[in-house]
Amino acid sequence: MISAQIGKMGAITNLVNENFSLDDGQCFNVKNDGIQPVALYVQLAGMQDGDFIETNFDIGWNPEIVKVVKQTSLSNIKLKWGY
């Protein structure tokens, strides 16, 4: 379980149409507000642009520091970003 200290938060939206990143390029943690874990492709903070890795996001806050969440065909997932 993670005890994240989050000062700013919002919803991760529109993943069925495009990749998600923050407009200012800020990296963030992902919170899964759904009812089951979800596997997504993400670009982590230290990765090169265009490189993605698949990882599982458990329910609640996750430890990965993310730059980009890749577009997915999954629908009805409830994700939030925070830092």
mmCIF file of the N, C-alpha and C atoms, coordinates in Angstrom:
data_MODEL
# 
_entry.id   MODEL 
# 
loop_
_atom_site.group_PDB 
_atom_site.id 
_atom_site.type_symbol 
_atom_site.label_atom_id 
_atom_site.label_alt_id 
_atom_site.label_comp_id 
_atom_site.label_asym_id 
_atom_site.label_entity_id 
_atom_site.label_seq_id 
_atom_site.pdbx_PDB_ins_code 
_atom_site.Cartn_x 
_atom_site.Cartn_y 
_atom_site.Cartn_z 
_atom_site.occupancy 
_atom_site.B_iso_or_equiv 
_atom_site.pdbx_formal_charge 
_atom_site.auth_seq_id 
_atom_site.auth_comp_id 
_atom_site.auth_asym_id 
_atom_site.auth_atom_id 
_atom_site.pdbx_PDB_model_num 
ATOM 1   N N  . MET A 1 1  ? 0.848   -1.189 0.000   1.00 0.00 ? 1  MET A N  1 
ATOM 2   C CA . MET A 1 1  ? 0.000   0.000  0.000   1.00 0.00 ? 1  MET A CA 1 
ATOM 3   C C  . MET A 1 1  ? 0.882   1.237  0.000   1.00 0.00 ? 1  MET A C  1 
ATOM 4   N N  . ILE A 1 2  ? 0.487   2.211  -0.741  1.00 0.00 ? 2  ILE A N  1 
ATOM 5   C CA . ILE A 1 2  ? 1.267   3.441  -0.861  1.00 0.00 ? 2  ILE A CA 1 
ATOM 6   C C  . ILE A 1 2  ? 0.630   4.546  -0.048  1.00 0.00 ? 2  ILE A C  1 
ATOM 7   N N  . SER A 1 3  ? 1.458   5.321  0.606   1.00 0.00 ? 3  SER A N  1 
ATOM 8   C CA . SER A 1 3  ? 0.974   6.509  1.296   1.00 0.00 ? 3  SER A CA 1 
ATOM 9   C C  . SER A 1 3  ? 1.493   7.706  0.510   1.00 0.00 ? 3  SER A C  1 
ATOM 10  N N  . ALA A 1 4  ? 0.785   8.053  -0.536  1.00 0.00 ? 4  ALA A N  1 
ATOM 11  C CA . ALA A 1 4  ? 1.235   9.128  -1.425  1.00 0.00 ? 4  ALA A CA 1 
ATOM 12  C C  . ALA A 1 4  ? 0.919   10.494 -0.834  1.00 0.00 ? 4  ALA A C  1 
ATOM 13  N N  . GLN A 1 5  ? 1.848   11.407 -1.009  1.00 0.00 ? 5  GLN A N  1 
ATOM 14  C CA . GLN A 1 5  ? 1.595   12.797 -0.635  1.00 0.00 ? 5  GLN A CA 1 
ATOM 15  C C  . GLN A 1 5  ? 1.307   13.551 -1.925  1.00 0.00 ? 5  GLN A C  1 
ATOM 16  N N  . ILE A 1 6  ? 0.063   13.908 -2.103  1.00 0.00 ? 6  ILE A N  1 
ATOM 17  C CA . ILE A 1 6  ? -0.394  14.514 -3.350  1.00 0.00 ? 6  ILE A CA 1 
ATOM 18  C C  . ILE A 1 6  ? -0.902  15.917 -3.062  1.00 0.00 ? 6  ILE A C  1 
ATOM 19  N N  . GLY A 1 7  ? -0.391  16.905 -3.797  1.00 0.00 ? 7  GLY A N  1 
ATOM 20  C CA . GLY A 1 7  ? -0.833  18.277 -3.606  1.00 0.00 ? 7  GLY A CA 1 
ATOM 21  C C  . GLY A 1 7  ? -1.711  18.796 -4.732  1.00 0.00 ? 7  GLY A C  1 
ATOM 22  N N  . LYS A 1 8  ? -1.694  18.079 -5.857  1.00 0.00 ? 8  LYS A N  1 
ATOM 23  C CA . LYS A 1 8  ? -2.503  18.475 -7.013  1.00 0.00 ? 8  LYS A CA 1 
ATOM 24  C C  . LYS A 1 8  ? -2.993  17.198 -7.681  1.00 0.00 ? 8  LYS A C  1 
ATOM 25  N N  . MET A 1 9  ? -4.269  17.184 -8.110  1.00 0.00 ? 9  MET A N  1 
ATOM 26  C CA . MET A 1 9  ? -4.849  15.962 -8.650  1.00 0.00 ? 9  MET A CA 1 
ATOM 27  C C  . MET A 1 9  ? -5.916  16.291 -9.684  1.00 0.00 ? 9  MET A C  1 
ATOM 28  N N  . GLY A 1 10 ? -6.122  15.379 -10.623 1.00 0.00 ? 10 GLY A N  1 
ATOM 29  C CA . GLY A 1 10 ? -7.173  15.529 -11.622 1.00 0.00 ? 10 GLY A CA 1 
ATOM 30  C C  . GLY A 1 10 ? -7.478  14.193 -12.263 1.00 0.00 ? 10 GLY A C  1 
ATOM 31  N N  . ALA A 1 11 ? -8.431  14.177 -13.169 1.00 0.00 ? 11 ALA A N  1 
ATOM 32  C CA . ALA A 1 11 ? -8.854  12.947 -13.839 1.00 0.00 ? 11 ALA A CA 1 
ATOM 33  C C  . ALA A 1 11 ? -8.028  12.702 -15.098 1.00 0.00 ? 11 ALA A C  1 
ATOM 34  N N  . ILE A 1 12 ? -7.719  11.441 -15.348 1.00 0.00 ? 12 ILE A N  1 
ATOM 35  C CA . ILE A 1 12 ? -7.113  11.020 -16.612 1.00 0.00 ? 12 ILE A CA 1 
ATOM 36  C C  . ILE A 1 12 ? -8.272  10.681 -17.539 1.00 0.00 ? 12 ILE A C  1 
ATOM 37  N N  . THR A 1 13 ? -8.408  11.452 -18.600 1.00 0.00 ? 13 THR A N  1 
ATOM 38  C CA . THR A 1 13 ? -9.580  11.323 -19.467 1.00 0.00 ? 13 THR A CA 1 
ATOM 39  C C  . THR A 1 13 ? -9.179  11.106 -20.926 1.00 0.00 ? 13 THR A C  1 
ATOM 40  N N  . ASN A 1 14 ? -10.132 10.673 -21.726 1.00 0.00 ? 14 ASN A N  1 
ATOM 41  C CA . ASN A 1 14 ? -10.023 10.578 -23.181 1.00 0.00 ? 14 ASN A CA 1 
ATOM 42  C C  . ASN A 1 14 ? -8.972  9.576  -23.668 1.00 0.00 ? 14 ASN A C  1 
ATOM 43  N N  . LEU A 1 15 ? -8.661  8.550  -22.859 1.00 0.00 ? 15 LEU A N  1 
ATOM 44  C CA . LEU A 1 15 ? -7.648  7.572  -23.259 1.00 0.00 ? 15 LEU A CA 1 
ATOM 45  C C  . LEU A 1 15 ? -8.068  6.734  -24.466 1.00 0.00 ? 15 LEU A C  1 
ATOM 46  N N  . VAL A 1 16 ? -9.355  6.651  -24.743 1.00 0.00 ? 16 VAL A N  1 
ATOM 47  C CA . VAL A 1 16 ? -9.773  5.883  -25.927 1.00 0.00 ? 16 VAL A CA 1 
ATOM 48  C C  . VAL A 1 16 ? -9.455  6.632  -27.219 1.00 0.00 ? 16 VAL A C  1 
ATOM 49  N N  . ASN A 1 17 ? -9.143  7.931  -27.119 1.00 0.00 ? 17 ASN A N  1 
ATOM 50  C CA . ASN A 1 17 ? -8.856  8.739  -28.308 1.00 0.00 ? 17 ASN A CA 1 
ATOM 51  C C  . ASN A 1 17 ? -7.416  9.200  -28.435 1.00 0.00 ? 17 ASN A C  1 
ATOM 52  N N  . GLU A 1 18 ? -6.708  9.325  -27.302 1.00 0.00 ? 18 GLU A N  1 
ATOM 53  C CA . GLU A 1 18 ? -5.344  9.857  -27.368 1.00 0.00 ? 18 GLU A CA 1 
ATOM 54  C C  . GLU A 1 18 ? -4.558  9.518  -26.113 1.00 0.00 ? 18 GLU A C  1 
ATOM 55  N N  . ASN A 1 19 ? -3.223  9.688  -26.224 1.00 0.00 ? 19 ASN A N  1 
ATOM 56  C CA . ASN A 1 19 ? -2.361  9.536  -25.058 1.00 0.00 ? 19 ASN A CA 1 
ATOM 57  C C  . ASN A 1 19 ? -2.686  10.627 -24.051 1.00 0.00 ? 19 ASN A C  1 
ATOM 58  N N  . PHE A 1 20 ? -2.388  10.363 -22.772 1.00 0.00 ? 20 PHE A N  1 
ATOM 59  C CA . PHE A 1 20 ? -2.610  11.375 -21.742 1.00 0.00 ? 20 PHE A CA 1 
ATOM 60  C C  . PHE A 1 20 ? -1.278  11.810 -21.153 1.00 0.00 ? 20 PHE A C  1 
ATOM 61  N N  . SER A 1 21 ? -1.064  13.115 -21.105 1.00 0.00 ? 21 SER A N  1 
ATOM 62  C CA . SER A 1 21 ? 0.053   13.718 -20.377 1.00 0.00 ? 21 SER A CA 1 
ATOM 63  C C  . SER A 1 21 ? -0.412  15.083 -19.902 1.00 0.00 ? 21 SER A C  1 
ATOM 64  N N  . LEU A 1 22 ? 0.287   15.613 -18.929 1.00 0.00 ? 22 LEU A N  1 
ATOM 65  C CA . LEU A 1 22 ? -0.060  16.946 -18.439 1.00 0.00 ? 22 LEU A CA 1 
ATOM 66  C C  . LEU A 1 22 ? 0.497   17.996 -19.387 1.00 0.00 ? 22 LEU A C  1 
ATOM 67  N N  . ASP A 1 23 ? -0.241  19.068 -19.592 1.00 0.00 ? 23 ASP A N  1 
ATOM 68  C CA . ASP A 1 23 ? 0.148   20.123 -20.536 1.00 0.00 ? 23 ASP A CA 1 
ATOM 69  C C  . ASP A 1 23 ? 1.520   20.703 -20.241 1.00 0.00 ? 23 ASP A C  1 
ATOM 70  N N  . ASP A 1 24 ? 1.880   20.783 -18.950 1.00 0.00 ? 24 ASP A N  1 
ATOM 71  C CA . ASP A 1 24 ? 3.165   21.388 -18.582 1.00 0.00 ? 24 ASP A CA 1 
ATOM 72  C C  . ASP A 1 24 ? 4.311   20.380 -18.555 1.00 0.00 ? 24 ASP A C  1 
ATOM 73  N N  . GLY A 1 25 ? 4.044   19.116 -18.913 1.00 0.00 ? 25 GLY A N  1 
ATOM 74  C CA . GLY A 1 25 ? 5.087   18.097 -18.940 1.00 0.00 ? 25 GLY A CA 1 
ATOM 75  C C  . GLY A 1 25 ? 5.426   17.499 -17.588 1.00 0.00 ? 25 GLY A C  1 
ATOM 76  N N  . GLN A 1 26 ? 4.730   17.919 -16.551 1.00 0.00 ? 26 GLN A N  1 
ATOM 77  C CA . GLN A 1 26 ? 4.966   17.420 -15.197 1.00 0.00 ? 26 GLN A CA 1 
ATOM 78  C C  . GLN A 1 26 ? 4.720   15.910 -15.139 1.00 0.00 ? 26 GLN A C  1 
ATOM 79  N N  . CYS A 1 27 ? 5.583   15.195 -14.434 1.00 0.00 ? 27 CYS A N  1 
ATOM 80  C CA . CYS A 1 27 ? 5.369   13.772 -14.194 1.00 0.00 ? 27 CYS A CA 1 
ATOM 81  C C  . CYS A 1 27 ? 4.394   13.598 -13.039 1.00 0.00 ? 27 CYS A C  1 
ATOM 82  N N  . PHE A 1 28 ? 3.770   12.440 -12.954 1.00 0.00 ? 28 PHE A N  1 
ATOM 83  C CA . PHE A 1 28 ? 2.697   12.243 -11.981 1.00 0.00 ? 28 PHE A CA 1 
ATOM 84  C C  . PHE A 1 28 ? 2.585   10.778 -11.573 1.00 0.00 ? 28 PHE A C  1 
ATOM 85  N N  . ASN A 1 29 ? 1.892   10.534 -10.474 1.00 0.00 ? 29 ASN A N  1 
ATOM 86  C CA . ASN A 1 29 ? 1.509   9.193  -10.051 1.00 0.00 ? 29 ASN A CA 1 
ATOM 87  C C  . ASN A 1 29 ? 0.095   8.925  -10.543 1.00 0.00 ? 29 ASN A C  1 
ATOM 88  N N  . VAL A 1 30 ? -0.268  7.654  -10.632 1.00 0.00 ? 30 VAL A N  1 
ATOM 89  C CA . VAL A 1 30 ? -1.586  7.251  -11.108 1.00 0.00 ? 30 VAL A CA 1 
ATOM 90  C C  . VAL A 1 30 ? -2.363  6.595  -9.976  1.00 0.00 ? 30 VAL A C  1 
ATOM 91  N N  . LYS A 1 31 ? -3.610  7.014  -9.822  1.00 0.00 ? 31 LYS A N  1 
ATOM 92  C CA . LYS A 1 31 ? -4.529  6.383  -8.880  1.00 0.00 ? 31 LYS A CA 1 
ATOM 93  C C  . LYS A 1 31 ? -5.595  5.646  -9.678  1.00 0.00 ? 31 LYS A C  1 
ATOM 94  N N  . ASN A 1 32 ? -5.759  4.368  -9.373  1.00 0.00 ? 32 ASN A N  1 
ATOM 95  C CA . ASN A 1 32 ? -6.805  3.564  -10.000 1.00 0.00 ? 32 ASN A CA 1 
ATOM 96  C C  . ASN A 1 32 ? -8.014  3.606  -9.077  1.00 0.00 ? 32 ASN A C  1 
ATOM 97  N N  . ASP A 1 33 ? -9.053  4.321  -9.470  1.00 0.00 ? 33 ASP A N  1 
ATOM 98  C CA . ASP A 1 33 ? -10.292 4.426  -8.695  1.00 0.00 ? 33 ASP A CA 1 
ATOM 99  C C  . ASP A 1 33 ? -11.319 3.382  -9.126  1.00 0.00 ? 33 ASP A C  1 
ATOM 100 N N  . GLY A 1 34 ? -10.893 2.410  -9.913  1.00 0.00 ? 34 GLY A N  1 
ATOM 101 C CA . GLY A 1 34 ? -11.803 1.368  -10.372 1.00 0.00 ? 34 GLY A CA 1 
ATOM 102 C C  . GLY A 1 34 ? -11.975 0.265  -9.338  1.00 0.00 ? 34 GLY A C  1 
ATOM 103 N N  . ILE A 1 35 ? -12.528 -0.852 -9.799  1.00 0.00 ? 35 ILE A N  1 
ATOM 104 C CA . ILE A 1 35 ? -12.790 -1.970 -8.887  1.00 0.00 ? 35 ILE A CA 1 
ATOM 105 C C  . ILE A 1 35 ? -11.864 -3.158 -9.136  1.00 0.00 ? 35 ILE A C  1 
ATOM 106 N N  . GLN A 1 36 ? -10.952 -3.024 -10.125 1.00 0.00 ? 36 GLN A N  1 
ATOM 107 C CA . GLN A 1 36 ? -9.978  -4.082 -10.378 1.00 0.00 ? 36 GLN A CA 1 
ATOM 108 C C  . GLN A 1 36 ? -8.714  -3.476 -10.980 1.00 0.00 ? 36 GLN A C  1 
ATOM 109 N N  . PRO A 1 37 ? -7.575  -4.192 -10.852 1.00 0.00 ? 37 PRO A N  1 
ATOM 110 C CA . PRO A 1 37 ? -6.340  -3.702 -11.464 1.00 0.00 ? 37 PRO A CA 1 
ATOM 111 C C  . PRO A 1 37 ? -6.500  -3.561 -12.980 1.00 0.00 ? 37 PRO A C  1 
ATOM 112 N N  . VAL A 1 38 ? -5.692  -2.693 -13.569 1.00 0.00 ? 38 VAL A N  1 
ATOM 113 C CA . VAL A 1 38 ? -5.744  -2.470 -15.011 1.00 0.00 ? 38 VAL A CA 1 
ATOM 114 C C  . VAL A 1 38 ? -4.312  -2.429 -15.550 1.00 0.00 ? 38 VAL A C  1 
ATOM 115 N N  . ALA A 1 39 ? -4.086  -3.072 -16.703 1.00 0.00 ? 39 ALA A N  1 
ATOM 116 C CA . ALA A 1 39 ? -2.780  -3.068 -17.358 1.00 0.00 ? 39 ALA A CA 1 
ATOM 117 C C  . ALA A 1 39 ? -2.778  -1.975 -18.419 1.00 0.00 ? 39 ALA A C  1 
ATOM 118 N N  . LEU A 1 40 ? -1.782  -1.095 -18.344 1.00 0.00 ? 40 LEU A N  1 
ATOM 119 C CA . LEU A 1 40 ? -1.661  0.014  -19.288 1.00 0.00 ? 40 LEU A CA 1 
ATOM 120 C C  . LEU A 1 40 ? -0.219  0.152  -19.742 1.00 0.00 ? 40 LEU A C  1 
ATOM 121 N N  . TYR A 1 41 ? -0.033  0.727  -20.920 1.00 0.00 ? 41 TYR A N  1 
ATOM 122 C CA . TYR A 1 41 ? 1.296   1.101  -21.386 1.00 0.00 ? 41 TYR A CA 1 
ATOM 123 C C  . TYR A 1 41 ? 1.550   2.535  -20.957 1.00 0.00 ? 41 TYR A C  1 
ATOM 124 N N  . VAL A 1 42 ? 2.719   2.759  -20.345 1.00 0.00 ? 42 VAL A N  1 
ATOM 125 C CA . VAL A 1 42 ? 3.072   4.094  -19.873 1.00 0.00 ? 42 VAL A CA 1 
ATOM 126 C C  . VAL A 1 42 ? 4.522   4.410  -20.221 1.00 0.00 ? 42 VAL A C  1 
ATOM 127 N N  . GLN A 1 43 ? 4.808   5.693  -20.287 1.00 0.00 ? 43 GLN A N  1 
ATOM 128 C CA . GLN A 1 43 ? 6.173   6.184  -20.405 1.00 0.00 ? 43 GLN A CA 1 
ATOM 129 C C  . GLN A 1 43 ? 6.546   6.700  -19.021 1.00 0.00 ? 43 GLN A C  1 
ATOM 130 N N  . LEU A 1 44 ? 7.546   6.063  -18.407 1.00 0.00 ? 44 LEU A N  1 
ATOM 131 C CA . LEU A 1 44 ? 7.966   6.470  -17.074 1.00 0.00 ? 44 LEU A CA 1 
ATOM 132 C C  . LEU A 1 44 ? 8.865   7.696  -17.151 1.00 0.00 ? 44 LEU A C  1 
ATOM 133 N N  . ALA A 1 45 ? 9.075   8.342  -16.027 1.00 0.00 ? 45 ALA A N  1 
ATOM 134 C CA . ALA A 1 45 ? 9.796   9.616  -15.966 1.00 0.00 ? 45 ALA A CA 1 
ATOM 135 C C  . ALA A 1 45 ? 11.171  9.564  -16.625 1.00 0.00 ? 45 ALA A C  1 
ATOM 136 N N  . GLY A 1 46 ? 11.895  8.476  -16.493 1.00 0.00 ? 46 GLY A N  1 
ATOM 137 C CA . GLY A 1 46 ? 13.253  8.397  -17.024 1.00 0.00 ? 46 GLY A CA 1 
ATOM 138 C C  . GLY A 1 46 ? 13.368  7.798  -18.410 1.00 0.00 ? 46 GLY A C  1 
ATOM 139 N N  . MET A 1 47 ? 12.260  7.507  -19.046 1.00 0.00 ? 47 MET A N  1 
ATOM 140 C CA . MET A 1 47 ? 12.287  6.857  -20.358 1.00 0.00 ? 47 MET A CA 1 
ATOM 141 C C  . MET A 1 47 ? 12.347  7.881  -21.492 1.00 0.00 ? 47 MET A C  1 
ATOM 142 N N  . GLN A 1 48 ? 12.884  7.431  -22.625 1.00 0.00 ? 48 GLN A N  1 
ATOM 143 C CA . GLN A 1 48 ? 12.949  8.267  -23.824 1.00 0.00 ? 48 GLN A CA 1 
ATOM 144 C C  . GLN A 1 48 ? 11.548  8.473  -24.394 1.00 0.00 ? 48 GLN A C  1 
ATOM 145 N N  . ASP A 1 49 ? 11.320  9.622  -25.021 1.00 0.00 ? 49 ASP A N  1 
ATOM 146 C CA . ASP A 1 49 ? 10.037  9.877  -25.679 1.00 0.00 ? 49 ASP A CA 1 
ATOM 147 C C  . ASP A 1 49 ? 9.757   8.775  -26.696 1.00 0.00 ? 49 ASP A C  1 
ATOM 148 N N  . GLY A 1 50 ? 8.525   8.289  -26.700 1.00 0.00 ? 50 GLY A N  1 
ATOM 149 C CA . GLY A 1 50 ? 8.127   7.241  -27.626 1.00 0.00 ? 50 GLY A CA 1 
ATOM 150 C C  . GLY A 1 50 ? 8.304   5.832  -27.093 1.00 0.00 ? 50 GLY A C  1 
ATOM 151 N N  . ASP A 1 51 ? 9.068   5.657  -26.001 1.00 0.00 ? 51 ASP A N  1 
ATOM 152 C CA . ASP A 1 51 ? 9.238   4.340  -25.384 1.00 0.00 ? 51 ASP A CA 1 
ATOM 153 C C  . ASP A 1 51 ? 8.164   4.134  -24.329 1.00 0.00 ? 51 ASP A C  1 
ATOM 154 N N  . PHE A 1 52 ? 7.534   2.970  -24.347 1.00 0.00 ? 52 PHE A N  1 
ATOM 155 C CA . PHE A 1 52 ? 6.483   2.646  -23.386 1.00 0.00 ? 52 PHE A CA 1 
ATOM 156 C C  . PHE A 1 52 ? 6.729   1.267  -22.803 1.00 0.00 ? 52 PHE A C  1 
ATOM 157 N N  . ILE A 1 53 ? 6.238   1.050  -21.601 1.00 0.00 ? 53 ILE A N  1 
ATOM 158 C CA . ILE A 1 53 ? 6.312   -0.238 -20.928 1.00 0.00 ? 53 ILE A CA 1 
ATOM 159 C C  . ILE A 1 53 ? 4.928   -0.568 -20.392 1.00 0.00 ? 53 ILE A C  1 
ATOM 160 N N  . GLU A 1 54 ? 4.562   -1.850 -20.453 1.00 0.00 ? 54 GLU A N  1 
ATOM 161 C CA . GLU A 1 54 ? 3.272   -2.254 -19.900 1.00 0.00 ? 54 GLU A CA 1 
ATOM 162 C C  . GLU A 1 54 ? 3.441   -2.554 -18.418 1.00 0.00 ? 54 GLU A C  1 
ATOM 163 N N  . THR A 1 55 ? 2.540   -2.051 -17.618 1.00 0.00 ? 55 THR A N  1 
ATOM 164 C CA . THR A 1 55 ? 2.562   -2.317 -16.181 1.00 0.00 ? 55 THR A CA 1 
ATOM 165 C C  . THR A 1 55 ? 1.136   -2.374 -15.653 1.00 0.00 ? 55 THR A C  1 
ATOM 166 N N  . ASN A 1 56 ? 0.970   -3.044 -14.528 1.00 0.00 ? 56 ASN A N  1 
ATOM 167 C CA . ASN A 1 56 ? -0.342  -3.160 -13.890 1.00 0.00 ? 56 ASN A CA 1 
ATOM 168 C C  . ASN A 1 56 ? -0.524  -2.067 -12.855 1.00 0.00 ? 56 ASN A C  1 
ATOM 169 N N  . PHE A 1 57 ? -1.675  -1.438 -12.861 1.00 0.00 ? 57 PHE A N  1 
ATOM 170 C CA . PHE A 1 57 ? -2.018  -0.433 -11.863 1.00 0.00 ? 57 PHE A CA 1 
ATOM 171 C C  . PHE A 1 57 ? -3.078  -1.014 -10.944 1.00 0.00 ? 57 PHE A C  1 
ATOM 172 N N  . ASP A 1 58 ? -2.666  -1.265 -9.695  1.00 0.00 ? 58 ASP A N  1 
ATOM 173 C CA . ASP A 1 58 ? -3.590  -1.790 -8.697  1.00 0.00 ? 58 ASP A CA 1 
ATOM 174 C C  . ASP A 1 58 ? -4.557  -0.704 -8.255  1.00 0.00 ? 58 ASP A C  1 
ATOM 175 N N  . ILE A 1 59 ? -5.577  -1.091 -7.534  1.00 0.00 ? 59 ILE A N  1 
ATOM 176 C CA . ILE A 1 59 ? -6.540  -0.132 -6.988  1.00 0.00 ? 59 ILE A CA 1 
ATOM 177 C C  . ILE A 1 59 ? -5.819  0.767  -5.988  1.00 0.00 ? 59 ILE A C  1 
ATOM 178 N N  . GLY A 1 60 ? -6.089  2.060  -6.044  1.00 0.00 ? 60 GLY A N  1 
ATOM 179 C CA . GLY A 1 60 ? -5.429  3.044  -5.180  1.00 0.00 ? 60 GLY A CA 1 
ATOM 180 C C  . GLY A 1 60 ? -4.245  3.673  -5.887  1.00 0.00 ? 60 GLY A C  1 
ATOM 181 N N  . TRP A 1 61 ? -3.410  4.371  -5.108  1.00 0.00 ? 61 TRP A N  1 
ATOM 182 C CA . TRP A 1 61 ? -2.231  5.034  -5.668  1.00 0.00 ? 61 TRP A CA 1 
ATOM 183 C C  . TRP A 1 61 ? -1.164  4.012  -6.000  1.00 0.00 ? 61 TRP A C  1 
ATOM 184 N N  . ASN A 1 62 ? -0.435  4.243  -7.090  1.00 0.00 ? 62 ASN A N  1 
ATOM 185 C CA . ASN A 1 62 ? 0.617   3.353  -7.550  1.00 0.00 ? 62 ASN A CA 1 
ATOM 186 C C  . ASN A 1 62 ? 1.955   4.084  -7.538  1.00 0.00 ? 62 ASN A C  1 
ATOM 187 N N  . PRO A 1 63 ? 3.074   3.342  -7.350  1.00 0.00 ? 63 PRO A N  1 
ATOM 188 C CA . PRO A 1 63 ? 4.372   3.993  -7.157  1.00 0.00 ? 63 PRO A CA 1 
ATOM 189 C C  . PRO A 1 63 ? 5.049   4.515  -8.421  1.00 0.00 ? 63 PRO A C  1 
ATOM 190 N N  . GLU A 1 64 ? 4.627   4.080  -9.600  1.00 0.00 ? 64 GLU A N  1 
ATOM 191 C CA . GLU A 1 64 ? 5.294   4.505  -10.828 1.00 0.00 ? 64 GLU A CA 1 
ATOM 192 C C  . GLU A 1 64 ? 5.183   6.016  -11.027 1.00 0.00 ? 64 GLU A C  1 
ATOM 193 N N  . ILE A 1 65 ? 6.282   6.623  -11.458 1.00 0.00 ? 65 ILE A N  1 
ATOM 194 C CA . ILE A 1 65 ? 6.285   8.054  -11.795 1.00 0.00 ? 65 ILE A CA 1 
ATOM 195 C C  . ILE A 1 65 ? 6.169   8.132  -13.318 1.00 0.00 ? 65 ILE A C  1 
ATOM 196 N N  . VAL A 1 66 ? 5.039   8.656  -13.772 1.00 0.00 ? 66 VAL A N  1 
ATOM 197 C CA . VAL A 1 66 ? 4.628   8.548  -15.174 1.00 0.00 ? 66 VAL A CA 1 
ATOM 198 C C  . VAL A 1 66 ? 4.698   9.899  -15.881 1.00 0.00 ? 66 VAL A C  1 
ATOM 199 N N  . LYS A 1 67 ? 5.149   9.860  -17.156 1.00 0.00 ? 67 LYS A N  1 
ATOM 200 C CA . LYS A 1 67 ? 5.113   11.034 -18.036 1.00 0.00 ? 67 LYS A CA 1 
ATOM 201 C C  . LYS A 1 67 ? 3.909   10.985 -18.957 1.00 0.00 ? 67 LYS A C  1 
ATOM 202 N N  . VAL A 1 68 ? 3.625   9.790  -19.510 1.00 0.00 ? 68 VAL A N  1 
ATOM 203 C CA . VAL A 1 68 ? 2.556   9.621  -20.495 1.00 0.00 ? 68 VAL A CA 1 
ATOM 204 C C  . VAL A 1 68 ? 1.851   8.289  -20.255 1.00 0.00 ? 68 VAL A C  1 
ATOM 205 N N  . VAL A 1 69 ? 0.526   8.309  -20.329 1.00 0.00 ? 69 VAL A N  1 
ATOM 206 C CA . VAL A 1 69 ? -0.266  7.080  -20.373 1.00 0.00 ? 69 VAL A CA 1 
ATOM 207 C C  . VAL A 1 69 ? -0.697  6.908  -21.824 1.00 0.00 ? 69 VAL A C  1 
ATOM 208 N N  . LYS A 1 70 ? -0.382  5.756  -22.395 1.00 0.00 ? 70 LYS A N  1 
ATOM 209 C CA . LYS A 1 70 ? -0.675  5.515  -23.811 1.00 0.00 ? 70 LYS A CA 1 
ATOM 210 C C  . LYS A 1 70 ? -2.162  5.257  -24.033 1.00 0.00 ? 70 LYS A C  1 
ATOM 211 N N  . GLN A 1 71 ? -2.644  5.723  -25.173 1.00 0.00 ? 71 GLN A N  1 
ATOM 212 C CA . GLN A 1 71 ? -4.032  5.496  -25.597 1.00 0.00 ? 71 GLN A CA 1 
ATOM 213 C C  . GLN A 1 71 ? -4.366  4.014  -25.483 1.00 0.00 ? 71 GLN A C  1 
ATOM 214 N N  . THR A 1 72 ? -5.593  3.707  -25.080 1.00 0.00 ? 72 THR A N  1 
ATOM 215 C CA . THR A 1 72 ? -6.045  2.326  -24.931 1.00 0.00 ? 72 THR A CA 1 
ATOM 216 C C  . THR A 1 72 ? -7.493  2.192  -25.387 1.00 0.00 ? 72 THR A C  1 
ATOM 217 N N  . SER A 1 73 ? -7.845  0.996  -25.808 1.00 0.00 ? 73 SER A N  1 
ATOM 218 C CA . SER A 1 73 ? -9.238  0.746  -26.188 1.00 0.00 ? 73 SER A CA 1 
ATOM 219 C C  . SER A 1 73 ? -10.095 0.408  -24.972 1.00 0.00 ? 73 SER A C  1 
ATOM 220 N N  . LEU A 1 74 ? -9.468  0.248  -23.800 1.00 0.00 ? 74 LEU A N  1 
ATOM 221 C CA . LEU A 1 74 ? -10.227 -0.044 -22.579 1.00 0.00 ? 74 LEU A CA 1 
ATOM 222 C C  . LEU A 1 74 ? -11.150 1.126  -22.256 1.00 0.00 ? 74 LEU A C  1 
ATOM 223 N N  . SER A 1 75 ? -12.368 0.811  -21.888 1.00 0.00 ? 75 SER A N  1 
ATOM 224 C CA . SER A 1 75 ? -13.299 1.865  -21.487 1.00 0.00 ? 75 SER A CA 1 
ATOM 225 C C  . SER A 1 75 ? -13.753 1.590  -20.059 1.00 0.00 ? 75 SER A C  1 
ATOM 226 N N  . ASN A 1 76 ? -14.398 2.551  -19.478 1.00 0.00 ? 76 ASN A N  1 
ATOM 227 C CA . ASN A 1 76 ? -14.899 2.445  -18.105 1.00 0.00 ? 76 ASN A CA 1 
ATOM 228 C C  . ASN A 1 76 ? -13.797 2.243  -17.075 1.00 0.00 ? 76 ASN A C  1 
ATOM 229 N N  . ILE A 1 77 ? -12.597 2.756  -17.361 1.00 0.00 ? 77 ILE A N  1 
ATOM 230 C CA . ILE A 1 77 ? -11.556 2.745  -16.337 1.00 0.00 ? 77 ILE A CA 1 
ATOM 231 C C  . ILE A 1 77 ? -11.562 4.112  -15.668 1.00 0.00 ? 77 ILE A C  1 
ATOM 232 N N  . LYS A 1 78 ? -11.351 4.127  -14.375 1.00 0.00 ? 78 LYS A N  1 
ATOM 233 C CA . LYS A 1 78 ? -11.400 5.366  -13.606 1.00 0.00 ? 78 LYS A CA 1 
ATOM 234 C C  . LYS A 1 78 ? -10.018 5.630  -13.029 1.00 0.00 ? 78 LYS A C  1 
ATOM 235 N N  . LEU A 1 79 ? -9.301  6.539  -13.686 1.00 0.00 ? 79 LEU A N  1 
ATOM 236 C CA . LEU A 1 79 ? -7.941  6.858  -13.280 1.00 0.00 ? 79 LEU A CA 1 
ATOM 237 C C  . LEU A 1 79 ? -7.820  8.332  -12.937 1.00 0.00 ? 79 LEU A C  1 
ATOM 238 N N  . LYS A 1 80 ? -6.954  8.620  -11.976 1.00 0.00 ? 80 LYS A N  1 
ATOM 239 C CA . LYS A 1 80 ? -6.626  9.995  -11.626 1.00 0.00 ? 80 LYS A CA 1 
ATOM 240 C C  . LYS A 1 80 ? -5.119  10.157 -11.649 1.00 0.00 ? 80 LYS A C  1 
ATOM 241 N N  . TRP A 1 81 ? -4.677  11.374 -11.865 1.00 0.00 ? 81 TRP A N  1 
ATOM 242 C CA . TRP A 1 81 ? -3.264  11.704 -11.781 1.00 0.00 ? 81 TRP A CA 1 
ATOM 243 C C  . TRP A 1 81 ? -3.063  12.575 -10.549 1.00 0.00 ? 81 TRP A C  1 
ATOM 244 N N  . GLY A 1 82 ? -1.849  12.561 -10.034 1.00 0.00 ? 82 GLY A N  1 
ATOM 245 C CA . GLY A 1 82 ? -1.532  13.427 -8.907  1.00 0.00 ? 82 GLY A CA 1 
ATOM 246 C C  . GLY A 1 82 ? -0.029  13.550 -8.723  1.00 0.00 ? 82 GLY A C  1 
ATOM 247 N N  . TYR A 1 83 ? 0.376   14.671 -8.125  1.00 0.00 ? 83 TYR A N  1 
ATOM 248 C CA . TYR A 1 83 ? 1.782   14.881 -7.752  1.00 0.00 ? 83 TYR A CA 1 
ATOM 249 C C  . TYR A 1 83 ? 1.855   15.844 -6.594  1.00 0.00 ? 83 TYR A C  1 
# 
